[in-house]
Amino acid sequence: MAVDTKPARPTDSPALQAADANGAAASDVTRSMPHALGPEKSILSSMLKDPEQWIGMALEEGLTREHFYLPAHGLLFETLRELNAASKEIELVSLVQLLHDRGNLENVGGPAAVTDIFTYAPNAAHFNGHLKIVKDKYVLRSVIRTCTEAVSEAYENPEETLTLLDRVESSVLGIRQGSEGVVGFHIKQSVQEVMNHFEALLHGNLEVQGAPTGYIDLDRMTKGLKPGEMFVVAARPSMGKTSFMMNIAEHICVDQKIPTMVFSCEMTAFQIVQRLLFSRARFAMAQLGKGFKPNKEQLIRLKRAAEEIAVSKLFVDDTAGISIDTLRAKARRKKREDGLGFIAIDYLQLMKSGSKQAQNSREREIGEISAGIKALAKELSVPILVLAQLNRGPEGRTGKSLGVPRMSDLRESGTIEQDADMIGLLYRTAYYAETPEEKEAEAGRAELLLAKNRNGETGHVPLTFIAELMRFETRVRDENEQAPE
């Protein structure tokens, strides 16, 4: 639909007048805001006819209620999104009844309007094209609102030039970032099999029912990461939880040839792959900044690691602040297309929930995210490892308990403890050593406390952290060494 450039008149549609009233940022906007009602109806029609296919696609492309110019269309999309997130059946009769029960039926134009939208698009062949049009019109409206607000502020606060410039710059950058689709970083398949840790488990006559992590004691206790399970690994900052997650992801994807998807809310795909490459090659990346030149053996290791990772079926999505709905849609698609077998998320508290109920309660939002991850693990029948942040509880302890975490240290711990099948608390004792001698004695020593294991034993997993390689390895506990309290 072409953009309407006529001045708004009293004879214009009340719905369009309402949309302009809500969308315009200043009263001197005399033309209708850019919009495309036809494409809006078309994509909604496709979603009604094939919800599983097109609602997921729309969420992957970042479509939100705000992208719709007509409030009725935005309300209908939000209702469809909620039903899809709850895995409820979407069909015309029950949808109309639900809208009626919620008191929203007249707000979307009544039963006739919903039926009209359902029959509007004869097929979904143009879904992607119409979706782009809707998003483009939203970008134009966002530019108009941002510029109008900037003009108003420039008149009202002319002395705050630098502050105003920074706000305008951030707003425009936000529009650009919101308009760009996020493409997952893909590394192709055909993996060279490396199963050293797995073979060690088999040699010990231990049965692994799920994906092996590569850590002997952890695999013995968990019997591997099993489909449908949610494994939370929590730690204080700087403990190496991202390295631990990537070490497990590397073993599962590169060594075990299991298609893996990593959602990184904190680091870029480049940083993730850089860590993975140098860690696998056992090459201290920090050396390169000091004029160090690798020898032939180190170059061979780097080349071999690069080849092994390049052919692995690994997908990295570095969307910052990804919502649980979007993550679910992307994971579903990878499951369909590539047989996804393992998911890792870094980290839970950086994710978002799109529901209205969660907007005013961080605890509720975390609860919805946690429950959503567990539901996704069951739905796709894959294990999901999710990182989480601990509060300052470990620092407040004394004696031998200094730095040793507990499940109660989990931020918003109630829902996470309930949803997780396993909870591992990662810490390094050297981090809390008080004297240089203690730091030296504890250097590299790490522990993973498996505090919850719904289907097996709990206990301490001794580890060694090689800081320069960003790598955790199995450590054999000394005969006289006792597990931390």
N, C-alpha and C positions, 0 to 999 in steps of 0.2 A: 504494500500500500504506500502511495506517495505521501510525503509529509504535507499536512494541511497547513498552508501559509495564510489562510484567511484570518482576520481578527475574530476573536471569540464573540459571538452574539448571543442574546437571550434565547434565540431559536436553536442554538446548538444543543446536542444531546446532553441531558443532565449528568449522565455518567462521565462524559468527556469533560464537562465543566468541573465536576468533582475531581477528576484526575488532574486537571490543570491546576486547580486550587491547591491540591496536595503536593504537586510536583514543582510548581513555580516558586522561586525563592524571593521574588520581589513583585510588588503590585504593578510595576510598569511593564511587565511582560504582557504584550497585547496579542501575541500569536499563540496558537496551540503549541504545546511542547511536541517535539518530534515523537511520533508513535507509529506503530504498524499493527493495527487491530487484526487484519487478516492473518498474518503470520502467527500472532499470539493465539488465535483460535485454532490455527492449523496444528501447532505443536501440542496444544492441550487435547485436541481431537485424537492425535496419534497416541498420546499418553493414556487416554481413556480406552482406546482399542487394544493396545498392547503395553500395559503398564510395566511389566518386567523388563522389556527391551528399552522403552523410551524414557521412562522416569530415571532409570539408572544412567542412561546416556546424558540426560539433561543435568543431573547432579555432577557427573564427571566433568562436564563443561562449565560448572560453576553457576548454573542458573539458580536464581533465588526469587522469592516473591517480589522483591523490589524491581526486578527486570521488567515486570509487566506494567504497562501504562494504565490499563483499566483496572481499578481496584477489584472488580468482580473476578477478573482473570487471575489476579494475584491470590485472591482468597481461594479460588478453586485449585490452583497449583499447590498451595500450602496444604490443603486438605488431602490432595493426592499424595504429596510427599509424606505426610504423617501416616497415611494408610500403608504406603509402601514400606516405610521404616518399621512398622509394626507387623509386616508380612501378612497383612490382611487382604482378602480378595477385593478387587476393585471391579465393580460392574455398575451399570447405569442405575438400576432400580434401588439398590442398597445405598449408592452414593447420594441419590436424591433424598432418601429417607434420613441418612446421616446428617445432611445439610439442614433438613427440616428440624431434626431433633436438637441440633445445636443453635437453631434460630438464625441460620445463615442462608437459608434457601432464597429468600427475597433479595439478599445482598448480592447473590450471583445472578439475579435476574429471573428466578423462578424455574420450575421444571422445564418449561419450554426453552429457556436459554441453555440449560445443560444439555437437553436433547439436541438443540441446534448445533452446539459445539461438537457433540459426539458424531454427528453426521456431516460435519463441515468438510473434513478432508477425506476424499475417497481412498487415498492410500498415503503411506508415510514416506514416499520416495523423496520428498523435498524437506524432510524433517531438519536435516543439518543446515540446509540453506535458509530455511525460515527461522531456525534458532539463531543463526548469525545475524539476521536482520533485527530480531528482537533485541539481541545484546547490543548491536550497533546503535539502535535508537536509545537504549538506556544510557550508553556512553555519551551520546549527544545531550541528553537531558542532564546528565551529571556535569558535563562541561558547562552547560548554561547555568545550572544552580551554583556551581563553584565560582564561576566568573561573576555572576550577579552578586553573590555574597562578598566577593573580593572588592567589587566596585563600592558596595555599601560600606565596608570596613575602611576602605581607602578615604572615603569622605569623612567618616566619623572619627577615625583615629589616624590622622595624617602624620603624627609624630612617631608612631610605632612602625617605621618603615621596615626594618630588618625582621621584626617579629612577624609582620604581615606577610612579607616575602617568603619567610620560612613556612608559614601556614599554607599559603597558596601553592608553593612548590610541593609540599607534602600531599596536599589534596589532589593536585594534578597527577603526581606520581601514583597515588592510590587508585585513581581512575585507570591509569595505564595497567597497573598490576592486576586490577580486578577484571580487565577486559581480555587479558591474555590467557589462553588455555594452558594448563600445565601438562606437559608431556613427560611421562615416566622415563627414566633413564634405563635403557634396555641393553643387556649384554647377552649375545646369542648362545644357543645351546651347542652341545657336542663336547661333553666334559671328559677330561682325562681323570680316570678314577684313582683317588688316593685314599686308602682306607686303613691307615696305620692304627688309629685308635680303635676303630671298629673291630679289626682283626684281633687286637689285644683282648677285647671283650669276648669274642668268640673263643679264643684260646683258653680263656678262663671259664668256659662253659656257662656264660651268663646270657640269658635271653634278653634281647632288646626288642620291645614290642613297638616302639615308635622310632622317630628320627634320633640317632645318637648325637650327643652334644660334643663328643670328643674328650670329655673329662670323665675318667674312669669311675671315680667315686660317685659323681653325680648321676651317671648312667646306671650304676648299680642300684642306687636308691630310687630312681625314677623309672627305670626300665625304658629310658628314652622319652622323648617328647611325643606324646600320643595325639592322634587326631581328635579334635574337639576340646583339647585342653588349653587353658589360659595360664601361662607361666609368667608371674610378675617378678622381675629382678629389680630390687630397690636399693638405693645407696645415697649417701650424702654427695654433694658436688666434689669433683676431682678424685673420686675413687676408681674411675676407669670403667664405669658401667657401659658406656658406648663401645669401648674396646672389647669388653666381655661379650656383649651382644654380637658384634661383628665377628669375633672369633668363632662363636657358635654358628652364625650364619654362613661363614666361610666353610666350616666343616660340613654343614648340611648341604649347601649348594655346590661348592666346588669339589669336595671330596666324595659326597654321597649322591651327587647328580640329582638332587631334589629341587625342582623349580621353587625359587624363593623371592619374596617381595619384601623390601625394606622401606618403611615409611620413616623418613627423617625430618622431624619438625625443627631440629636445631642446627644441623649441618647440611651443607650442600651436597649434591650427588658427587661433585668433583672431590670434595674432601673425604667422603665416605670411601670412594674407590681408591683414592690416594692412600688412605690408611690401610685398606685391604691389601693393596699391591705390595707396599713396603713391609708390612707386617708378615705377609706370606713369604716374601723373599728374605726375611730376617735381615733387613737392611735398615740401619738407623738413619732415618730421613734427616734428622737434625745435623748430620755430618755435612750435608751438601751446602749448608749456609756458611761453612767455615773454610771454604776453598778445598774441601776434600775431594779427591778423585778416586772413584771406585776401581778396584783391580779387576782382572779378567774373571776370576771366580765369582765376584759379587755381581758383575754384569750378566754373567750366565744365569745366576739365580734370579735376577730381576727379569730377564727375558723369559725364563721358564714360567715364573709366576704370572707375568703379563699374558702369556699364551694360555695358561690354564684358566685365568679369570676371564679373558676375552671371549672364550668359547662357552662359558658357564651360562646357565639360564637364570640370570639374576636381574631383577627389576628394582630400581631405586627411584622412589618418589620423594622429592624434597619440598613438598608444599608446606609452607610455614603455617602453623595454626590450622591444620586440616580438620574439617568437621567429621564426626563419626559417620554421618550419612555419605559424605563424599568418599571417605576411606572404604566404606562398605561397598559402594558402587564400583570403585576401581578394583577392589579385591575380587568381587564377583566376576567382573569382566576377565581378569587374568586367570581365574579358575576355569572359566569356560574356554578361553583361547589357548592357555598354556599348561593346564593341569597343575595349578599352583599347589605346592605341598607344604609350605612353611611361610609364616609371616612374622616379621619383627618390627616393632614400633618404638621409636625414640622421640619423645617419651610421653606418657599418659597426660601429665598436667599441662602440656603445651597444646593439647587438642581442644576442640570446641564442640559444643552441642548446639544444634539449630532450633531446638524446641523453645517455645515461649516460656514454659514452666521453669526452664533452667536459666533464664536471663537474669533473674534477681537472686539466684542462690548458687554460689560456687560449689557448695557441697552437693546439691542436687545435680548440677552439671557434671561433676566428676562421677556421680553415681550413674547417670545416664550413659556416659562414655564407657565406664567400666562394664556395665551390663551389655552395652552394644558390642564391645569387643568379645565378651564371652559368647554372646548369641551368634556372632559371626564365626567364631571358631567351630561352634556346633553346626551351623548352617553349611559351611564349606567343608567340614570334616578335616580341618587342618589344625596343627598346633600353632598357637600365637604366643610369641614372647614379647612382652611389653615392659619397657623400663618405667620406673617411677621414682619420684624424689622423696627423700626422707626429711623430716623436720630436724630441729637441732637437739633432739633428745640424746643422741650418743655423746655429744660434747659435754652434757651436763652430768655424766656419770663419773664415778671415782674408782680408784684402785684398779683391779684387773678388769672391771667392767667398762672402763673408759673407752669410748669409741665403739663398743659392741652394740649393734642396733637390735631393736625388737620390732615385732610387727606393729605394736602400738605407735611406733615412730612414723608410720606411713601417714602422709598428709591425706586428710579425708579418708582415714583408714577403714572405717566401717564397711562401706560398700565394696572396696577393693578386696578386703579380707574375705568377704562373703562370696564374691564372684570368682576369685582366683582358685584354680585347682592346686597350684603350687606357688609358694612365695619364697624367693631366695633373697637374703640380705647380704650384700657385698660390702666388704670393708678391708682396709689395709692397716695393720697394726702400727707400721712405721709412721703413718700420718699423725698419730697421737703420741708418739714418743716424746719425752720431755727433755732428754739430754742427747748430745751428739753420739755418745756411746750406745744408747738405746736405739737411736735411729739406725746406726750402722748394724747393730745386732739384728734388727727387725727388717732390714732393707729387703725388699722384694717379697716379703711374707704377706700373704693375703688369705682371706677366708670367705667362703660362701656359706652362710648359715641357711640351710633349707628348713625354714621355720614352719612351713605348712606343706604337706604332701597328702592330698586327699586319698591317693591310692597306693601309698607306700610309706616307707620309713622317713624320718626326719633326722637331721644331724648336721655336722660341720663337714664341708668339703675343703680340704687343704689345697691352696693354689700358690703359684709363684707368679708375681707380676714383673715382667721385663719392661720397664718404663720406656726405654729408648726404642723398643720395638712395638710398643702399645699392644702387648700380648700377655694373656694369662695362660699358664701351663699347669698341668697336673703336678702336685708336689706330694712326695711320700712323707707322711708324718713320722718324726723320730719316735723311737720306742718310748722315750721318757717324756715326750711332749703330750700335753693334755689340751683338749679343745678349750677355747676361751669360754668363760662363763657367760 
